[in-house]
């Protein structure tokens, strides 16, 4: 089969002749014409379906600032035994609760799984957020975290509070990003108590298949696990 004759969106389960231009950028040929998913959304969903049991077993999951394409397509409704709670700091109308990730209103050890995807770069105190996410995750549970990481840089670069929106756009890629993580991102997560595995999930797909599903090479997943023996 020649995958590059068409493309397939795993979020909305539709085929197209090509991806469309994403207006924020702009970047050519990356956005689903129907549900609006981007490469990072399709990459995440494939990982969840192929590498976890989230869609086939009972679990309670926290989804921080869920992506609109997942909400639109009711992606996580595929598993009727999955109890999914969604939160966002803003009242977007698509989340269950309005909540600050640095001050979660949940009991300790509440969730089996957490998704925190492209969130931490927006949070002023990301270390506090990671501690809260660790606290509410059950021992033995897992969290998937992803943020823009410059793998050419050892240390994370942050806004001290004096940068303008334009400066943040230049240095961090977007005006609402407060930092650009370096290779120390893994260490930063581990300091909250997690055991972290960095997975190059994209290496399981050849170039043709990546084009078919619409994501890029060397996109890493940070799989963060809470030890089964925990002091929390």
N, C-alpha and C positions, 0 to 999 in steps of 0.2 A: 504493500500500500504506500502511495506517495502522499505523506501527510501534508506537504506544503501546497497541495492543490486546493486546500480549504483549511479553515481553522475551526476549532471547537472550544466553546466556553463551558467549563465544568460547573460554573455557577448556575447559569440558566439552562444548560444542556441543549444549546442550539449551535448549529453550524453556519458559518458565513464564508464568503469568498475571501475576506480579509478583515483584519482589525481596523478600527477607525482612529483618526488623530485625536489625541487627548489634548484638550484646549489649554490645560494648565501646563505651560511649558513653552511652546507646544512640542509634543513628541509624536512622531508618526507611528501609526500602526501598532498601538498597544491597548486600546480600549475596546471593550465589547460593545457593539452597536445596539444591543438590546438592553442588557442589565447594567452596563456601565462599569463592569469589573475591570480592574487593572492587573498587570502581571503578578503583583504581590498577593492579590486576592486569590487568583487561580492557583498560584504556587502553594499558598496556605491550605486551600481546600483539598488539593491533591495530597498534600502531606497528611492532613487529618484523616482522609479516607484510606490511605495506603499504609500509614505508619502508626495509627492509633486505633483504639476500639470505640472511639467517641460515637460513631454512628450505629453501633451494633450492641452496645451494652448500657446498663443503667448508670447514670452519672449525674452529678450536680455541678454545673459549670458557671463560672463568672466570665462574662464577656465585657471587656472595658472598651467603651467608645466603639461599638460595632459598626462595621462598614455598611453603607446604605445598600450596596448590591446584595449582601447577604439578607438584610431585612426585606428588601423588595421581593426576593425570590423565596423567602421563608426557608432558607437552606437547612437550618438546623431542626426544622420540623420533621425532617425525614426520619428521625429517631423519636418515636413517641415516648420512650422511657427516659429521654434526656431532659432534665430540669435545667433550663438555661435562664440565668438572670442577667440582664443587661443594664449597664450604668453609663452615665456621661456627666461631666461637670456642668454642661449646658442642658437646658431643657429643649431637646431637639424634637420631641414628639415621637421618637422611634425607640426610646429606651424605656425599660420598666421603671427605673429609678434615676433621679438626679442626685449625683453623689460625687464627691471629690475622692480621687484614687489615693490621696495622701491621708484620708480620714474615712476609712470604710466602716459603715455601720452594720457590720456582720460580726458574729461570734467567732472566736478562734476555731480553726480547723473545720470550716464550713463546706469547702468545695473540693471536689475530686480533681477538677481541671480549671485552668484559667487561660484565657486568650487576652493578651495585651499587645496589640499589633499597631505599630506606628503611633504610639501614645507618649512614651516617656520623653521623647525629644521636645514635647510641648509642655511638660510639667516642670514647674519652677523647682521643686524639691523632689527630684527623681529618686533620691536615696530613701526618703520617707515613704514614697510610693512603693518601692520594692520591699521595704520592711512590712508595710501593711499587706501587700500581696502574699508575702511569706506567711504572715500571721493567720490569714483566713484560709490558706490552703491546708488540706489534711496531710498528715504525714504519709508519705508514699504517693502523694498526688503530684501532678505535673503542670507546668505552665509553659506556654509558648510566648516568647517575647521577640519582637523584631522592631528595630529602629534603623535609620540610616547610619552606617558605620563606614568611616574612612579607614580602610585596612592598610593604608600607606602611612598612617600616623599612629604613634604609640599611645599618646595621651588624648583624652577628650578635651575639646575646646569649648568653653562655655561663655555665655553672656553674663558679665558681672553685674548687669543691671543698668549699664550706661550706653549700650549699643542702640542705634536707631533701627527702625524696621528695615531700611535699605541696607544697613550694615549686616543685619542678620540674614537678609536674603543673599547677600554676596558671600558671606562666610559659611552659612549653614544651609543654604539652598532654598529656604523659605523664610518669610518675615516672621512667621509664628513659631519657628524652631528656636529653642533657647540654647541649643548646643549641637555640636556634631561629635558623635562618639568616635573614639579611636579603638585600637586593638585592646584597650583596657576595659572595654564594655563587659566582657566576660567576668573580669575581676570585680567590677562594680556590682554585678548581679550576685556574685558569690559572697560578697561582703554582707549581703542581707541574709545569708544562711543557705542559699540554694547550692545544689550540685549542678553544674552547667555543662552540657554537651553541645558543641557547635557542629551542626550537620549540614554538609553540602548536598542537600537533597536533589538539587538539579543535576548532579553528576549521574544520576540514574537514568537520564534521558539524553538521547543523542540530539544533535542540532536540529534535525528534521522534526523530531517529536516535540522538542521545546517550542519550535515555531508553531506547530499544530495546536498545542495547549496555550501558547502565548505567554511564555516567561523566559527569563534570561539565564545565562550560564553563571555559575558561582554566586548564587543567591543563597545565603545561609539562614538556617533556622537555629535559634537558640532554645534548646529544650532544657528547661530548668526544673529540677526535681527537689522536692522537700524530703529530707531523710526520714525514714520510718521511725527512728528514735529521735524525738525532738523535745526540747525543754519547754516549748510553748504549750 
